[in-house]
Amino acid sequence: MNAGMPVQTYFVAVAIIGYLLGSIPFGYLLVRIFRGTDIRQSGSGNIGATNVARSSPGLGAATLLLDAAKGFLAVTSASALASGVGVPYLYSATALAAFCALLGHMFPVWLKFRGGKGVATGVGAFVAIVPKAVLVAICVFAALVALFRYVSLGSMVAAAALPALIYLFYIQPGAPMRSVLGAAMAASLLIIAKHHQNISRLLAGTEHRLSVRRG
């Protein structure tokens, strides 16, 4: 941390930077720039990669990468600002940055707090802190999508699995990772809550299955 900066000021800065980075609505911007339309008016109305990919797989892939990148950048920015801060503070700060980036994506001030579901941003944020847990969660996601072709189901199960995987791989006696575990638990609950419409459609048998279109 820069000399003379109080710890409280550092954490406030981390939270604000994390939120603002997370709030960049890449899906909305890409579709507006390259297609001239509002992604919120098509498909599920979501600004995330899955909905964008329904009209343009290329823009959907770009959205996925950029949404993950902003989560990763939020965490690495917190780390970069933390020189001189003890390890417990560093993990608390990166956990805060990850969660605030997720909040920014889900509730972006630029779109009247109507954002995406946070999966890609959460992956980018937590892979910077707990890569082994995230990689296994991605494998869980991929396996479920391959089996059932429901992106929402894979996303929710992977999100629910992440805290358990963090506990398995990273939580040891004396390890300063409990703040990361807490942030992951909160993030998982938010992501699942954001999928409430998908849950209703899954139960009703009307959820969209994954399909790839060219164009």
URCOR-V487856 format. One line per field, one symbol per residue. psi: psi as a letter, one per 30 degrees, with the letter a starting at -180 (. if undefined). Layout:
psi: ???
This chain:
psi: kkkfjleeeeeeeeeeeeeeeffjieeeeeeeeffgljffglbfglgleeeefefjeeeeeeeeeeeeeeeeeeefeeeefgkfkleeeeeeeeeeeeeeeeeeeeikffhhgjaafgeeeeeeefffeieeeeeeeeeeeeeeeeefgjeeeeeeeeeefeeeeeeeffjlkfkhgfeeeeeeeeeeeeeeefgeeeeeeeefggkklkkkkl.
